[in-house]
Amino acid sequence: MGKRYLNCTASDILKMDSAQLIDAIAGSEGRLLVCETIGAVRPMLGDVTNAEFACAMGADLLILNLFDVNKPEVQGLPETAPEDVVREVKWLTGRAVGINLEPLEEDVESSVETNGEWHLTSGRAATVENARKAIDMGVDFIVLTGNPGVGVTNAAIIHTLRKFRQEFGDRVMLIAGKMHAAGVLAESGENIITEEDVRAFIGAGADVVLMPAPGTVPGITTEYIRGLVSCAHSLGKLTLTAIGTSQEGADISTIREIALMCKMTGTDLHHLGDSGYLGMALPENILEYGKVIRGVRHTYHRMASSLNR
């Protein structure tokens, strides 16, 4: 029996393969915090990466958003060869690190316009070639989802999951789903993800199903997400509830409420997005969310444990 991720040191985490990572997450019983950061923007602390800052506040796992596998960039890193950027982030943080890749369906475009920084580049598209580059760079997991206004559909996610699972087997943990409509208004509110979608994602190869956190998307309640989490668990898979609506920049009392609602759904992983301002969640919200879902003992343990362990 392996260690639960909650108690793992940096050396434990760096040695994990995909199956061990999944087991370690499951063993932590809903007390893990996943933080999304953007490496392509100036870090909040200038010469310290947002990834390091998020981990210092208690993040257990990291997602690098807007990460282009053809132009790998995480500002604030020491001078690093492009192909070693992910490994350097893992070394400096001692955490499991993943990236977002975005699947597109032919002839489907976003129904809304959004800020230019979200526009999809070729190195962020969820192609087999890009996924292979990411795995070769050392990512521990890939998240198939959509940023604002990109136009990612659930059908595109399902199609891509099948391709990735067939191509890569169990080499990488696959997380799939949407935390907001991603520019597809027909898939908004409760239509962002349904029980049918959960079953389809899992059938296509998802290890973890991503869904909006209660209170973050219009119409998404604790009861609704609780039903989807129960469905995923009945099929032997894990879930991640995500704050992808810039509420990672809300006040602390709101973060506490969302954290408790997510806990009540039974989710395995809790996610905070990258836009407190732009680049990462507000640091005080990372700390507060961690304390809500696991108390100060485990939160401070994660914050204090040396990367040399």
Secondary structure, DSSP 8 states (H G I E B T S, - for coil): ----GGG--HHHHHT--HHHHHHHHHTTTT-EEEEEEETTS--TTSSS-HHHHHHHTT-SEEEEET--TTS---TT--S--GGGHHHHHHHHH-SEEEEEEB---TT---SS---GGGS--GGGB--HHHHHHHHHHT-SEEEE---TTS---HHHHHHHHHHHHHHHTTSSEEEEE-SS-TT-GGG-GGGGS-HHHHHHHHHHT-SEEEEE-TTSSTT--HHHHHHHHHHHHHTT-EEEEEE-SSGGGS-HHHHHHHHHHHHHHT-SEEEE-STTTTSS--HHHHHHHHHHHHHHHHHHHHHHS-TT-
